[in-house]
Amino acid sequence: YHQPKAAATAASPGASVSLSQTAGGKQQLVSPPVLQDVLFTNIGLSAPVRMALSAVGWTRPTELQHRVLPHALAGRDVVGVSPPRSGKTSAYLLVLLHRITVVPAIQAIIIVSSSQTAYKINEQLQQLCGSLARMNVMVSTSETSLADDRLKLDPTPPQVLIATAVRAAELVQDHTLKIATGVILIIDEVERQFGAQNVSLLLFFLAGIRIQRQVLLFSSSIPITLREISAQTQREPIEVVVNPERDSSSPAGSAAEAAMEAAREAARIVVEAAKAANSARLMGEKIRANLKPDTLRQLEKVEAQEAAAAAAASTGADN
């Protein structure tokens, strides 16, 4: 995003995309672990974006960023999977800094799980703009007025829309969105937003965007729904999976300790999966409650067709 502006106040060295409070009450960017042998200069970002990163103290990417950015910057569909605080949000925000232009049209849509997340991402994006022109970003969630949001989209739409799935579906079905060809569609926290019961809701929303698009999916785990969403929405995606780091400096424990650690890890995974499934179910119910009757009937028709196709496939497999 190459229109210069006055330089913003730099964050602390080594900063990254998570926010924390300083002693004076001001929020600053906090760094996740980065690679020590790779620089941002080596992964394809434009010179103005690299200068903006330097202004906030960024010099090295995380492993996820290093592996995702070259493909995402080139316009490829990407699936990025890594644990929390590994740089997923900053990875796709850097794609926006590199790709968004001054054209007054929606060039990127970020689907998030909550209003709080939407506002946090907007703040992070504006801080990352640094010496670049600030983007026109609109947050649209249950905490904003739908009528006011429709007015903000016309006649001069924002370049970036950050919205919950419910609000995005409402705006799409009203034909309110003016979306640029080649729009970047980012779905964050897939494991929290879309469970098995409401993948069809996402696919229905995407059906309203019938133009060329780039789809970036990010998740902390690899649920079955992530594979399904990718298969239905992406074209030959690049999959990047970064596992949590283990402390190799600690001495190996006994077999009993290792078994206990494995059991604790399994229990944690089960609990997190249950939380994600419940969150996805609640999201699906909320989306349905806000759909117009005609739209809901169309969705139910799509779901019935999917169920019939799945039953036919199962019958064929049994034979």
C-alpha positions, 0 to 999 in steps of 0.5 A: 500500500504505497501512498506515503504519509507522516511516519507513525510512532515506532513500537518497541524493537522486536515488536509483533502483532499482539497488543499489550499495555505499557506502563503509561497505558499505551498499547504496543506490539509484542513479538512472538518467537521469530527465526534468527536466520531469516529477514523480512527482506528475503520473503518478497515484501515491497520496499515501502512495507519493509520500511514500515516494518523497520519503523516498528522494530520488525526485522525477522519473521516467525516460521509461519510467516516465512513459509506463508508469505511468499505464496500469499504475496504471489496470490496463491490460496493458502491454509496456515495452521499453527498454535496461538501467538505464532504470527498468523494474524500478522501474516495476513495483515502483511499481505494486505499491506503489500497488496491493497491499493488506493482504489475505493472498493472492498479489496479484502474481507476478514471474517472473524469470530467476534466483535472484540477480535474485529476491533483488535485486528483493525487496531493492529492493522492501523499500527502496522501501516506505519509510514504507509497511508492508513487504509480505510477499514470498516468493522461490521459486527453485532455491535455496529448498526446494520443500517449505518454500515450499509451507508458507509459502503456507499458511495465510497466503500472501504478497502478492507472489511472486517466482519463476523460471519453473521454480518458478512452474510447479511451484507452479501445477501442484501447485495450491499457489498461492492467487491473488487475483482481479486478480493482477498478473503481471509477466514481466521480461527476456522476451528472456532467459527465453523463446525461440521454443522455450519460449513454450508453456511460459509459456503452459502456466504461465499456463493454470494462472491462470484468474482475471482478471489484469493482465499486464505484460511488460518487455524490453530488446529486441523479439524475436518471442517478445515479440509472441507472448507479448503476443498470447496473454496480454494484452488490448489492451496498451499498448506503450511503446518507449524507444530508447537515447539518443544523444549529440547534443552530439558532432560528426558523424563522417565517413561511414566512421566512421558506417558503422563505428559502424553495423557495431559496433552490428549486431555487438553486436545479433547477439551479444546476440541469440545470448546471449538465445537460448541463455539461453532455450533453457537455461531451457526445458530446465530447466523441462521437466526439473522438470515432472511426467510428466503435466504434461509430456505435457499440454505436449507435446500443446499443442505438437503442437496449436500445430505443427499449427496453424502448419503448416496456416496455412503451407499456407493461405498458400502456396495 
